[in-house]
Amino acid sequence: MRFGLALPHYDFSLPGGERISFDGMARFAQMAERLQFDSAWVSDHFFLSLARYGGPPDLQGSLEALTTLGGLAAATERLRLGTLVLAAPFRHPAVLAKAATAVDLLSGGRLDLGIGAGWYEEEFRAFGYGFGTVGERFAVLEETLEVLGKLLPGGPATFRGKHFQLREAFNHPVPAQTPRPPIWLGAKGGDRSLRLAALHADGWNTVWRWTPEAYADRVRRAREACDDAGRDPRSLRLSLGMYTVVGEDHDDLVARFRSLQSWMPGGALDRETLESFMTDTLTGTPDQVLERLARLAELGVEEVIVAPAPIPFALPDPSIVEVFAEAVMPKAREL
């Protein structure tokens, strides 16, 4: 099993109240590389207000995802760099193909391209994108996936869709990875998204809070979608992002959970017990976390992306990452 880190990249993400900066992001990408993580991931929001989680509205800044990965390519040597996930409606797929190719070349073939339909309506409205219905956003996503499949390997690509048109378009130079960087479809796992993953993606990712039973049901449906598409279900790669809290022992775990309760804005975690939080997150002592990872490995998960706080892409306590890397990852590699 491989492991990634959900990098802090919002105004509220870094420890000690530090506002977001590229240097802050690079520092933790380098930490992930030093701790032998396999990958680091960023999401795709032009802003994300902490007010959504009960905090002040002025904490909402972020850095654009693909440009940032280009910088992180120069700041790291081995770490794979991924998007978790790009919102398809934000970029014309031909421009996205060119940008993704540039990041793949800058990184020496280390890009993982995660993409989804988008969900944050305030962001769409603020930046002038029509939010539309879920079905309309999925239609844009499907055409984007089709264009990427044709254009990323180099082209020439001709495409005539409702939303996008290409005529003999080329993508030269081609990506460092052959035939292209891996494409991950990011979604909760409804029938529509799993169909797109089966038809157009190398893998399917979903995130943050899943009981083993609920996730197993989604994996079953993903395999059925592959069967319907005439695809070997074993060829669809699986990755899972999880809120992660690891303590060296039970007392340390309790202390870390209480610290996160204090950190969460608006007391958002106060109503939850440690026991309830453990049911659908990657939380526990090292042995408990390893047991959960073993269940995920049995379901076919090849990579777990660690989010060390109950808000995605936040890192209030770097020592949680260190404990996970030192006490869990070496044994979990064997799963």
Rosetta blueprint (number, residue, H / E / L):
1 M L
2 R E
3 F E
4 G E
5 L E
6 A E
7 L L
8 P L
9 H L
10 Y E
11 D L
12 F L
13 S L
14 L L
15 P H
16 G H
17 G H
18 E L
19 R L
20 I L
21 S L
22 F H
23 D H
24 G H
25 M H
26 A H
27 R H
28 F H
29 A H
30 Q H
31 M H
32 A H
33 E H
34 R H
35 L L
36 Q L
37 F L
38 D L
39 S E
40 A E
41 W E
42 V E
43 S L
44 D L
45 H L
46 F L
47 F L
48 L L
49 S L
50 L H
51 A H
52 R H
53 Y H
54 G L
55 G L
56 P L
57 P L
58 D L
59 L L
60 Q L
61 G L
62 S E
63 L L
64 E L
65 A H
66 L H
67 T H
68 T H
69 L H
70 G H
71 G H
72 L H
73 A H
74 A H
75 A H
76 T L
77 E L
78 R L
79 L L
80 R E
81 L E
82 G E
83 T E
84 L L
85 V L
86 L E
87 A E
88 A H
89 P H
90 F H
91 R L
92 H L
93 P H
94 A H
95 V H
96 L H
97 A H
98 K H
99 A H
100 A H
101 T H
102 A H
103 V H
104 D H
105 L H
106 L H
107 S L
108 G L
109 G L
110 R L
111 L E
112 D E
113 L E
114 G E
115 I E
116 G E
117 A L
118 G L
119 W L
120 Y L
121 E H
122 E H
123 E H
124 F H
125 R H
126 A H
127 F L
128 G L
129 Y L
130 G L
131 F L
132 G L
133 T L
134 V H
135 G H
136 E H
137 R H
138 F H
139 A H
140 V H
141 L H
142 E H
143 E H
144 T H
145 L H
146 E H
147 V H
148 L H
149 G H
150 K H
151 L H
152 L L
153 P L
154 G L
155 G L
156 P L
157 A E
158 T E
159 F E
160 R E
161 G L
162 K L
163 H L
164 F L
165 Q E
166 L E
167 R E
168 E E
169 A E
170 F L
171 N L
172 H L
173 P L
174 V L
175 P L
176 A L
177 Q L
178 T L
179 P L
180 R L
181 P L
182 P L
183 I E
184 W E
185 L E
186 G E
187 A L
188 K L
189 G L
190 G L
191 D H
192 R H
193 S H
194 L H
195 R H
196 L H
197 A H
198 A H
199 L H
200 H H
201 A L
202 D L
203 G E
204 W E
205 N E
206 T E
207 V E
208 W E
209 R L
210 W L
211 T L
212 P H
213 E H
214 A H
215 Y H
216 A H
217 D H
218 R H
219 V H
220 R H
221 R H
222 A H
223 R H
224 E H
225 A H
226 C H
227 D H
228 D H
229 A L
230 G L
231 R L
232 D L
233 P H
234 R H
235 S H
236 L L
237 R E
238 L E
239 S E
240 L E
241 G E
242 M E
243 Y E
244 T E
245 V E
246 V E
247 G L
248 E L
249 D L
250 H H
251 D H
252 D H
253 L H
254 V H
255 A H
256 R H
257 F H
258 R H
259 S H
260 L H
261 Q H
262 S H
263 W H
264 M L
265 P H
266 G H
267 G H
268 A L
269 L L
270 D L
271 R L
272 E L
273 T L
274 L H
275 E H
276 S H
277 F H
278 M H
279 T H
280 D L
281 T L
282 L E
283 T E
284 G E
285 T L
286 P H
287 D H
288 Q H
289 V H
290 L H
291 E H
292 R H
293 L H
294 A H
295 R H
296 L H
297 A H
298 E H
299 L L
300 G L
301 V E
302 E E
303 E E
304 V E
305 I E
306 V E
307 A E
308 P L
309 A L
310 P L
311 I L
312 P L
313 F L
314 A L
315 L L
316 P L
317 D L
318 P H
319 S H
320 I H
321 V H
322 E H
323 V H
324 F H
325 A H
326 E H
327 A H
328 V L
329 M H
330 P H
331 K H
332 A H
333 R L
334 E L
335 L L
